[in-house]
Amino acid sequence: MLHNDEALNRRAHSRADIDELAQQYNTWGQWGSDDELGAGNRVTTQTVRAAAALIRRGEVFSMALPLDKFGPQATGGSRVNPQHVMLLTPADPSPAQYPTQRFSDDAVYMPLQAATQWDGFCHFFDGGYSYNRRDLESVTPRGGAAFNSITNMKDKAVGRGVLLDIPRFKGRDWLVPGESIQDTDLEECAAAQGVMVGEGDFALVRTGQLAEVRSEGSWGAYAGGDAPGLGVSAANFLCSRRVTATATDTWGVEVKPYETPDVMAPLHVILLVHAGIYLGEMWDMEALAEDCAQDGVYEFFVAAQPLTVTGSVGSPLNPLAIK
């Protein structure tokens, strides 16, 4: 049983370390002072065409968790599980002029980050700013995000996906809570799988936490509790390869407890605020990972468009991997 920092592959980092990495990988102004796309600019017609060429079998894998009341959100927090209600069912009376016809209609209430989702840049601020120096006033109670909304990715969240299956690479079913994935883990896993991560890619990192949840038959502390995830050094791997986004199967992408006692969510600071790299959370990669292990192909076409909710800071989605 893993129990100490060495076994959990953890490295300690200070606020100064995070600030140094944030500045090293900062892309503010790279695409102009008014840019709101960040690494989404790396998605081009060329990258999309190249990614489309990866579709050979036509197998489609949805990586979305169900949107229902049995989802991962714990009670008592600001995020709750989706609540689906019927507005009209076939048992309701029809208009008198159409006596033989019946209708159904429904609605849902849900926080936009209740299940499988993207974080928009305006989801996270550090030092008073989100990506590209947008200040705190850029998000308001009534209008939401005036800048850096996730809706900017509506036609950019598509391209080459690469799965890095860390527990399978390590010969295990899943990583344990508090276990870090470092830059060297990502490098070694990619090499073992025979795949390269490059510019404009969507790097999907599996920890196996959803497999553990299903094995235990309970969400437990999945939403916000201790979790395996990316360590701070993962920024070196992702930023140097100029990816567009990274996503994991965990609630918050990063290892928890964080490797920084004085910084909350250090990778959100480095990647989301400064590098302009999108973060995907709660992506269900289990079926995809099994298929990749069987055919040895860890690259594929991925499409993960956000909903176009004006001013939204995050979005639910149904990410698809197509091989």
HELIX and SHEET records of a PDB file:
HELIX    1   1 ARG A   15  GLN A   24  1                                  10    
HELIX    2   2 GLY A   38  ARG A   42  5                                   5    
HELIX    3   3 THR A   45  ALA A   52  1                                   8    
HELIX    4   4 PHE A  121  HIS A  123  5                                   3    
HELIX    5   5 TYR A  131  ARG A  133  5                                   3    
HELIX    6   6 LEU A  136  SER A  138  5                                   3    
HELIX    7   7 ILE A  150  MET A  153  5                                   4    
HELIX    8   8 ILE A  166  PHE A  169  1                                   4    
HELIX    9   9 ASP A  183  GLN A  193  1                                  11    
HELIX   10  10 GLN A  209  GLU A  216  1                                   8    
HELIX   11  11 ALA A  234  SER A  240  1                                   7    
HELIX   12  12 PRO A  266  LEU A  267  1                                   2    
HELIX   13  13 HIS A  268  ALA A  275  3                                   8    
HELIX   14  14 GLU A  286  ASP A  295  1                                  10    
SHEET    1   A 9 VAL A  60  SER A  62  0                                        
SHEET    2   A 9 LEU A 320  ILE A 322 -1                                        
SHEET    3   A 9 GLU A 299  ALA A 303 -1                                        
SHEET    4   A 9 VAL A 158  ASP A 165 -1                                        
SHEET    5   A 9 PHE A 202  ARG A 206  1                                        
SHEET    6   A 9 ALA A 245  THR A 248  1                                        
SHEET    7   A 9 TYR A 278  GLU A 281  1                                        
SHEET    8   A 9 GLN A 117  ASP A 119 -1                                        
SHEET    9   A 9 GLY A 314  PRO A 316 -1                                        
SHEET    1   B 2 GLN A  83  LEU A  88  0                                        
SHEET    2   B 2 ASP A 105  TYR A 109 -1                                        
SHEET    1   C 2 TYR A 129  SER A 130  0                                        
SHEET    2   C 2 ARG A 134  ASP A 135 -1                                        
SHEET    1   D 2 VAL A 139  THR A 140  0                                        
SHEET    2   D 2 GLY A 144  ALA A 145 -1                                        
SHEET    1   E 2 SER A 180  ILE A 181  0                                        
SHEET    2   E 2 GLY A 229  LEU A 230  1                                        
END                                                                             
